Amino acid sequence: MPGPVLAASLPASVVIGLMTFAVLVAVFGHLTQVRGLVVSGILLLVVATGAMMLGGLGAWKDTPGPVGDPLRGDDRQLPPDQTYRESRQQPIP
């Protein structure tokens, strides 16, 4: 699954810059009434949105599990094969 890893390595500023450029191209196309510029701007915006979603997915997959809250006394670590929901169903010893 190399797609999300590649997109996750993209900085957010690049994606925001591409989105800004796409909106400017689309607005300029509307102002000059050039249909090709409008379509190009919208397509660039769709590509930037897809890259943003893949980057978010890659960052989400790379994050560790939830951190316990020491103020509530829940500072235990989850076993590697246990999900957060499963851990919440078991009583805290």
CORQUI-V334610 format. One record per residue. N is the residue number from 0. RES is the residue in one small letter. SS is DSSP state (~ for helix, > for strand, _ for the rest). BURIAL is 1 if it has 9 or more other C-alpha atoms within 8 Angstrom, else 0. D_FIRST is the distance of its C-alpha to the first C-alpha in Angstrom with 2 decimals. Layout:
BEGIN
n=(N	N)
res=(RES	RES)
ss=(SS	SS)
burial=(BURIAL	BURIAL)
d_first=(D_FIRST	D_FIRST)
END
This chain:
BEGIN
n=(0	1	2	3	4	5	6	7	8	9	10	11	12	13	14	15	16	17	18	19	20	21	22	23	24	25	26	27	28	29	30	31	32	33	34	35	36	37	38	39	40	41	42	43	44	45	46	47	48	49	50	51	52	53	54	55	56	57	58	59	60	61	62	63	64	65	66	67	68	69	70	71	72	73	74	75	76	77	78	79	80	81	82	83	84	85	86	87	88	89	90	91	92)
res=(m	p	g	p	v	l	a	a	s	l	p	a	s	v	v	i	g	l	m	t	f	a	v	l	v	a	v	f	g	h	l	t	q	v	r	g	l	v	v	s	g	i	l	l	l	v	v	a	t	g	a	m	m	l	g	g	l	g	a	w	k	d	t	p	g	p	v	g	d	p	l	r	g	d	d	r	q	l	p	p	d	q	t	y	r	e	s	r	q	q	p	i	p)
ss=(_	~	~	~	~	~	~	~	_	_	_	~	~	~	~	~	~	~	~	~	~	~	~	~	~	~	~	~	~	~	~	~	_	_	~	~	~	~	~	~	~	~	~	~	~	~	~	~	~	~	~	~	~	~	~	~	~	~	~	~	~	~	_	_	_	_	_	_	>	~	~	~	_	>	_	_	_	_	_	_	_	_	_	~	~	~	~	~	~	_	_	_	_)
burial=(0	0	0	1	1	1	1	1	0	1	0	0	0	0	1	1	0	1	1	0	1	1	1	1	1	1	1	1	1	1	0	0	0	1	0	0	1	1	1	1	1	1	1	1	1	0	0	1	1	0	1	1	0	1	1	1	1	1	1	0	0	0	0	0	0	0	0	0	0	0	0	0	0	1	0	0	0	1	0	0	0	0	0	1	0	0	1	0	0	0	0	0	0)
d_first=(0.00	3.82	5.63	6.81	7.46	9.36	11.08	11.96	13.77	15.92	19.21	20.53	23.62	21.88	20.55	24.03	25.70	23.86	24.85	28.38	28.65	27.51	30.12	32.75	32.12	32.38	35.52	37.05	36.44	38.22	41.07	41.58	40.94	38.54	36.21	33.71	33.27	32.80	30.12	28.37	28.52	27.15	24.24	23.45	23.69	21.21	18.68	19.41	19.10	15.64	14.64	16.48	14.74	11.18	12.81	14.45	11.53	9.93	13.52	14.17	11.54	13.00	16.52	18.64	20.57	23.79	26.58	29.91	32.86	35.70	38.23	37.75	37.72	34.13	32.93	31.42	27.90	25.61	24.89	21.27	21.20	23.02	21.92	24.04	25.69	26.71	28.18	30.21	31.76	33.21	36.32	36.32	38.60)
END
